[in-house]
C-alpha cells in the first residue's frame, strides 16, 4: 500500500490550524515528519499518531515553544 504524504500547509488545512502551529508541533517533536532537502512531509500514520497523543503534552500559553 502506498503511503500518502502531506505538506505542513495541507496538515494545517486538514486540522483547521495555521501552518505556523504545525511547524511549532514539528519543532516540539509532538508531530513527526520526513525531510526531503528543506521540505518536510508528514505521513497519514504520523498524523494519526500525533492526534492519538493529543492532550498528553502540556503547553504553557505564555511560552508556546516550551513544554512543561
MIRO-983480 format. One record per atom (N, C-alpha, C): x, y, z; residue in three letters. Coordinates in steps of 0.02 Angstrom, whole numbers, plus 32768, in hexadecimal, padded with zeros to 4 digits. Atoms other than C-alpha are relative to their C-alpha. Layout:
// residues N
XYZALA/...
END
This chain:
// residues 68
802A7FC58000UNK/800080008000UNK/802C803E8000UNK/7FD87FC38006UNK/804380AB7FD1UNK/7FEE80318037UNK/80087FD07FCAUNK/805C8127805EUNK/7FF280457FE3UNK/80107FBD8017UNK/800D81D38047UNK/80278033802AUNK/7FD97FCD7FDEUNK/8079826A8072UNK/7FDC80437FFAUNK/801E7FBD7FFEUNK/8038831680A6UNK/80358034800EUNK/7FD57FC87FEEUNK/808F83BD80ABUNK/7FE6801D8042UNK/80197FE07FC3UNK/80858421814DUNK/7FC2802D7FF1UNK/803A7FD68012UNK/800B849880F3UNK/7FC17FD57FF8UNK/8039802C8008UNK/7F9A840680C5UNK/7FE77FE68043UNK/801280177FBDUNK/7F9E83C48178UNK/7FDB80388025UNK/80217FC67FE0UNK/7F72847381B7UNK/7FB980087FE7UNK/80427FFA801DUNK/7EDF84798140UNK/7FD27FC88019UNK/802780387FE8UNK/7EA383CC8175UNK/7FEA80098049UNK/800E7FF97FB9UNK/7EAC83F8822EUNK/7FDF80428012UNK/801E7FBF7FF2UNK/7E6C84AA821FUNK/802B802C802CUNK/7FD17FD67FDAUNK/7F0884F98269UNK/802D80247FCEUNK/7FD27FDD802CUNK/7F8F856B8224UNK/803C7FD37FF0UNK/7FC480248014UNK/8029852B81CBUNK/803680088036UNK/7FD07FF37FCAUNK/8091857A8257UNK/7FF47FD0803BUNK/8010802F7FCBUNK/8036850B82D5UNK/801C7FBB7FF0UNK/7FE680418015UNK/806684718272UNK/804C7FFF8007UNK/7FB77FFC7FF9UNK/811C84AA826BUNK/801580008049UNK/7FF180017FB9UNK/811884C98327UNK/7FFB7FB9801CUNK/800680467FEAUNK/80DB84168342UNK/803B7FD77FE7UNK/7FC68023801BUNK/816783D782D2UNK/803E8011802AUNK/7FC67FEA7FD9UNK/81E6843E8334UNK/80007FE18045UNK/8006801F7FBDUNK/81A583FB83DBUNK/800A7FB57FFFUNK/7FFA80498005UNK/81A98349839AUNK/7FBF7FDB800CUNK/804180227FF6UNK/80F0832783B8UNK/7FE47FE87FBEUNK/801280178043UNK/80DC831182FCUNK/80417FF07FDCUNK/7FC480168024UNK/815D82B08299UNK/7FF7800C7FB5UNK/80027FF68048UNK/818A82CE81E3UNK/803F7FE57FE0UNK/7FC580138028UNK/81FF8293815BUNK/801A803F7FDFUNK/7FE27FC78022UNK/827A830F8112UNK/80197FEB7FBCUNK/7FE780098044UNK/829C83188059UNK/802180417FEDUNK/7FDF7FC08009UNK/8320839D8045UNK/7FE980308036UNK/801B7FD07FCFUNK/82D484368097UNK/7FB67FF6800DUNK/8048800C7FF9UNK/822283F48085UNK/7FF27FCC8035UNK/801780327FD0UNK/81C383948109UNK/7FBF7FE37FE6UNK/803E80238014UNK/813D831380E5UNK/7FEA7FD5803AUNK/801E80247FC9UNK/80C882C48163UNK/7FD47FC97FE4UNK/802980378019UNK/807E82188145UNK/7FBE7FFD8027UNK/804080097FDDUNK/7FCC81E88173UNK/800B7FDF8043UNK/7FF280237FC2UNK/8012817381F6UNK/801D802F8035UNK/7FE37FD07FD2UNK/807A81FD8246UNK/7FCB8030801AUNK/80367FD47FECUNK/7FE2826E8249UNK/7FD17FDD8032UNK/802B80267FD3UNK/7F7681E6829AUNK/80217FF88045UNK/7FDC80087FC1UNK/7FFC81C7831FUNK/7FFE80418028UNK/80027FBF7FDFUNK/800182808348UNK/7FBB800D801EUNK/80447FF47FE8UNK/7F44828A8358UNK/7FED7FD28039UNK/800D802F7FCAUNK/7F3F81F083C7UNK/801D80188042UNK/7FDE7FE77FC3UNK/7FB682458442UNK/7FEB80478010UNK/80187FBC7FF5UNK/7F5882EA843BUNK/7FEC80088049UNK/80107FF27FBAUNK/7F4C833584E8UNK/802F7FE08032UNK/7FD180207FD2UNK/7FD882CC8531UNK/803B802D8010UNK/7FC97FD17FF5UNK/8052835F8527UNK/7FE280428016UNK/80187FC07FE7UNK/803383FB858FUNK/802C80377FE4UNK/7FDC7FC9801FUNK/8062849D8539UNK/7FF080408026UNK/80097FC17FDEUNK/807C85418595UNK/7FEE80357FCCUNK/80187FCF8031UNK/801785C58536UNK/802D803D7FFCUNK/7FD37FC58000UNK/8093864D8568UNK/80427FF17FDDUNK/7FC380158022UNK/812285EA851BUNK/7FEE7FC87FD0UNK/801B8032802DUNK/80DA85918483UNK/80317FCA7FE9UNK/7FD080328016UNK/817C85378458UNK/801C7FD6803AUNK/7FE880257FC6UNK/819884F68509UNK/7FCE7FC98013UNK/802A80377FE8UNK/815684508547UNK/800D7FF8804AUNK/7FFA80067FB6UNK/8134843C8601UNK/80077FB68011UNK/
END
